Amino acid sequence: MSLALSRGCSDAPVLRERGQREVFCGLTGIVWLHRKIQDAFFLVVGSRTCAHLLQSAAGVMIFAEPRFATALMEERDLAGLADAHDELDQVVAKLLKRRPDIAMLFLVGSCPSEVIKLDLGRAAQRLDGVYKPAGVRVLSYSGSGIETTFTQGEDACLAALVPQMPRDDTAQLLVVGALAEVVEDQFRRIFGAMGLTRIAFLPPRRASEMPAVGANTKMLLAQPFLADTARALEARGAVHLPALFPLGVEGTTDWLTAGAVAMGVPAAAIRAAVEMQEDRARLALGRLRERLVGKRIFFMPDSQLEIPLARFLHNELGMELLEVGTPFLHR
């Protein structure tokens, strides 16, 4: 699906393209998710190709013991000559014995496990019943390239977390999407300068810090590829706040303002909190604009970040958009 931008994504003509597309699978989301949720472990049920992909994408060697691994499916598993569930149980038991620091275990589906119809959802429910008394939650989601692009792996992971969130109808602002800790801290400080104290982030930094959700939860999406997570949160009572995504001065100001207005912050307090940040950002972007203004750019469909990136590059850095492609378009 490609989008030729001339006026804006709401009224621009959309060219739909069918057929195969080449993107990384949802497993690559583990690269940033395992750093975000610091006591979680991601166990991919897949092939050696899955293991090589993760190791290469993360830039770490497996003997460094990162918080992800691959339960390798051999030919006997793929041919149905072995009970994959029994073997998975053994792998999980060995893993949790070796890594007692794990508080949340994700069983992540891959192309091979999807092809042989291995029901990881049922396996996760069974294992969760076994290990929950010991303080370990076991969840599952699909990172298969058959179903997901690489950013949708995060969407599937966060959607799996939503049923685990406690119920609380207290008014709060929930920021949804994995952010670098320094960015999360900056957003928290800016909202705090506006007088907001009830702010939560999904995913949390630790499994024990799962945010609550309820009828008075206002939800800001930090990423454009979280459609399934947003629907799951709305089913729990959260209200989505439409806003530009926080890329560039324009997008970040609109995003912060949408959250603050929904929580009843006066306009004067919003301006006081963001004005200095805007000036610093415009000064920093001015140097880049001198180099990029008037240059042309073409976006291949890959991550669903293309449209907000295109808006930022065109509106704030003066670049000319030839075509903007996106694998999915939520309008």
C-alpha positions in Angstrom: 0.0 0.0 0.0 1.5 3.3 -1.0 0.4 6.8 -0.2 1.3 9.8 -2.5 1.3 12.8 -0.1 0.5 16.2 -1.5 -1.9 17.7 1.0 -2.1 15.3 3.9 -2.8 11.6 4.6 -6.5 12.3 5.2 -7.3 13.5 1.7 -4.4 12.3 -0.5 -5.0 9.6 -3.1 -4.1 6.1 -1.9 -2.6 3.6 -4.3 -3.2 0.0 -3.0 -0.6 -2.5 -4.1 -1.2 -6.3 -3.7 1.2 -9.2 -3.6 4.3 -10.1 -1.7 6.3 -7.7 0.4 9.8 -8.0 1.9 10.0 -6.9 5.5 11.6 -8.2 8.7 9.3 -10.3 10.8 7.8 -9.4 14.2 10.6 -11.3 16.1 12.9 -8.2 15.6 10.8 -6.3 18.1 12.4 -8.4 20.8 15.6 -6.4 20.2 14.1 -3.4 22.0 11.4 -5.0 24.1 13.9 -7.2 26.0 15.8 -4.0 27.0 12.6 -2.2 28.0 11.0 -4.9 30.3 14.0 -5.6 32.5 12.8 -8.8 34.2 11.1 -10.3 31.2 12.5 -13.1 29.0 11.5 -13.8 25.4 11.6 -17.4 24.3 11.2 -17.8 20.5 9.8 -21.2 19.5 11.4 -21.4 16.0 14.3 -22.5 13.8 18.0 -21.7 13.6 17.1 -19.0 11.1 15.1 -17.3 13.9 18.0 -17.6 16.3 20.5 -16.2 13.7 18.2 -13.3 12.9 17.8 -12.3 16.6 21.5 -12.6 17.3 22.4 -10.5 14.3 19.7 -7.8 14.8 20.5 -7.4 18.5 24.3 -7.4 17.9 25.0 -9.7 20.9 26.5 -13.1 21.2 24.2 -15.7 22.8 26.8 -16.6 25.4 26.4 -13.1 26.8 23.0 -14.4 28.1 20.7 -11.7 27.0 17.0 -11.9 28.0 16.0 -13.8 24.8 16.7 -17.2 23.4 15.3 -19.6 20.8 13.8 -23.0 21.6 15.0 -24.7 18.4 12.5 -26.8 16.4 14.3 -29.7 14.8 13.2 -31.9 11.9 11.5 -34.3 14.3 9.3 -31.5 15.6 8.4 -30.3 12.1 7.6 -33.8 11.0 5.4 -34.4 14.0 7.6 -37.3 15.3 8.1 -35.6 18.7 5.7 -34.0 21.1 6.6 -30.3 20.8 4.6 -29.4 24.0 6.6 -31.9 26.1 9.9 -30.6 24.7 8.8 -27.0 25.3 7.9 -27.8 28.9 11.4 -29.2 29.4 13.0 -26.1 27.9 11.0 -23.7 30.0 11.8 -25.7 33.2 15.5 -25.6 32.5 15.4 -21.9 31.6 13.6 -20.8 34.8 15.9 -22.9 36.9 18.9 -21.3 35.4 17.5 -17.8 35.4 15.6 -17.2 38.7 15.5 -13.4 37.9 12.8 -13.9 35.3 9.4 -12.6 36.4 7.6 -12.7 33.0 8.2 -15.2 30.2 6.9 -14.6 26.7 6.5 -17.6 24.4 6.9 -16.1 21.0 5.6 -17.8 17.9 7.5 -17.9 14.6 6.9 -19.0 11.1 7.9 -22.7 11.8 5.7 -22.9 14.9 2.8 -21.3 13.0 3.2 -23.7 10.1 2.8 -26.8 12.2 0.0 -25.2 14.2 1.7 -25.3 17.6 -0.7 -23.7 20.0 1.5 -21.5 22.1 -1.5 -19.7 23.6 -2.6 -23.0 25.2 0.9 -23.8 26.2 1.3 -20.4 27.9 -1.9 -20.9 29.8 -0.8 -24.3 31.0 2.7 -23.1 32.0 1.3 -20.0 33.6 -0.7 -22.2 36.0 2.4 -24.1 36.9 4.8 -21.2 37.5 2.4 -18.4 38.7 2.6 -19.5 42.3 6.4 -19.1 42.0 6.0 -15.5 40.8 6.5 -16.1 37.1 3.8 -15.1 34.5 3.9 -16.9 31.2 2.3 -15.2 28.2 2.4 -15.7 24.4 2.2 -13.8 21.2 3.0 -14.3 17.5 6.1 -12.7 15.9 5.7 -14.7 12.8 6.6 -13.0 9.5 3.6 -14.7 8.0 1.3 -12.4 10.0 3.4 -9.4 11.1 5.9 -6.8 9.9 8.7 -6.1 12.4 7.1 -3.3 14.3 3.9 -5.3 14.8 5.8 -7.7 17.0 5.6 -4.9 19.7 1.9 -4.5 19.1 1.3 -8.2 19.6 3.4 -8.2 22.7 1.7 -5.2 24.3 -1.7 -6.6 23.4 -0.8 -9.8 25.3 0.0 -7.6 28.4 -3.4 -5.8 28.4 -5.4 -8.7 30.1 -2.8 -8.7 32.9 -3.4 -5.0 33.7 -5.3 -4.4 37.0 -8.6 -2.6 36.9 -8.6 1.0 38.3 -11.2 3.7 37.3 -9.1 6.5 38.7 -8.4 9.2 36.2 -5.0 8.8 34.6 -3.0 9.3 31.4 -1.6 6.1 29.9 1.3 6.4 27.3 1.3 3.3 25.1 4.4 2.2 23.2 8.0 1.2 24.1 10.2 4.3 24.6 13.8 4.7 25.5 14.1 5.3 29.2 15.5 8.8 28.7 12.6 9.7 26.5 10.1 8.3 28.9 11.7 10.3 31.7 11.6 13.5 29.7 7.8 13.0 28.9 7.2 12.4 32.6 9.0 15.6 33.6 7.1 17.7 31.0 3.8 16.3 32.1 4.8 16.8 35.7 5.7 20.5 34.9 2.0 20.8 33.8 0.8 19.5 37.1 0.0 15.9 36.0 1.0 13.2 38.4 -1.2 10.2 37.4 0.9 9.1 34.4 1.6 5.5 33.5 3.6 3.8 30.6 2.9 0.6 28.8 5.1 -1.5 28.6 6.4 -1.0 32.2 10.1 -1.3 33.1 9.4 -4.2 35.3 6.6 -6.9 35.3 5.7 -5.9 38.8 4.9 -2.3 37.7 2.1 -3.2 35.4 -0.1 0.0 35.0 -3.8 -0.1 35.7 -6.6 0.6 33.2 -10.2 1.6 33.5 -13.1 3.8 32.4 -11.2 7.0 33.3 -8.0 6.1 31.5 -7.0 8.4 28.7 -4.6 6.7 26.2 -1.9 8.4 24.1 -0.2 6.2 21.5 3.5 6.9 21.2 3.8 4.7 18.0 1.6 4.4 14.9 1.7 0.6 14.8 -0.2 -0.3 17.9 -3.7 -0.9 16.5 -4.4 -4.2 18.3 -3.1 -2.9 21.6 -5.3 0.2 21.3 -8.4 -2.0 20.6 -7.6 -4.2 23.5 -7.3 -1.2 25.8 -10.5 0.4 24.5 -12.3 -2.9 25.4 -11.0 -2.4 28.9 -12.5 1.1 29.0 -9.6 3.3 28.0 -10.3 6.3 25.7 -8.0 6.9 22.8 -6.8 10.5 22.4 -6.3 11.4 18.7 -3.0 13.3 18.2 0.0 13.6 15.9 2.8 11.2 16.8 5.6 12.7 18.8 8.1 13.2 16.0 9.5 16.8 15.6 8.4 20.0 17.2 4.9 20.0 15.6 4.1 16.4 16.4 5.5 16.4 19.9 3.7 19.6 20.9 0.4 18.3 19.5 0.9 15.0 21.3 1.7 16.5 24.7 -1.1 19.1 24.3 -3.7 16.3 23.5 -2.8 14.5 26.7 -2.7 17.6 28.9 -6.1 19.0 27.6 -7.8 15.6 28.2 -6.6 15.7 31.8 -7.9 19.3 32.3 -4.6 21.2 32.2 -5.1 24.9 31.5 -3.7 26.3 28.2 -1.3 28.6 30.1 0.3 25.7 32.0 0.7 23.7 28.8 2.5 26.6 27.0 4.8 27.3 30.0 5.9 23.6 30.1 6.6 23.2 26.4 7.7 26.7 25.2 11.4 26.3 26.2 11.5 22.7 24.8 10.1 24.0 21.5 12.7 26.7 21.2 15.6 24.3 21.8 14.2 21.7 19.3 13.7 24.3 16.6 17.3 25.5 17.1 18.6 22.0 16.8 16.5 21.2 13.7 17.5 24.5 12.0 21.0 23.1 11.3 19.5 20.0 9.7 17.0 22.0 7.7 19.8 23.8 6.0 21.1 20.5 4.7 17.8 18.8 3.8 15.5 21.6 2.5 14.4 21.0 -1.1 15.8 17.4 -1.2 13.5 14.6 -2.3 12.7 11.4 -0.4 10.8 8.2 -1.2 9.6 5.9 1.5 9.3 2.1 0.9 6.5 0.4 3.0 8.2 -1.2 6.0 7.4 -0.1 9.5 4.2 2.0 9.7 6.4 4.9 10.8 6.6 6.2 7.3 3.7 8.7 7.4 4.6 10.5 10.7 8.3 10.6 9.5 7.2 12.0 6.2 5.1 14.7 7.9 8.0 15.7 10.0 10.5 15.8 7.2 8.2 17.7 4.9 6.7 20.2 7.3 9.7 20.9 9.5 12.7 20.2 7.4 11.3 21.2 4.0 11.9 18.0 2.1 9.9 17.1 -1.0 7.9 13.8 -0.7 7.8 11.8 -3.9 5.8 8.9 -2.5 5.2 7.5 1.0 4.6 3.8 1.3 3.2 2.0 4.4 2.4 -1.7 4.9 -0.9 -0.8 6.7 -2.9 2.5 6.8 -5.2 3.1 9.7 -7.5 6.0 8.8 
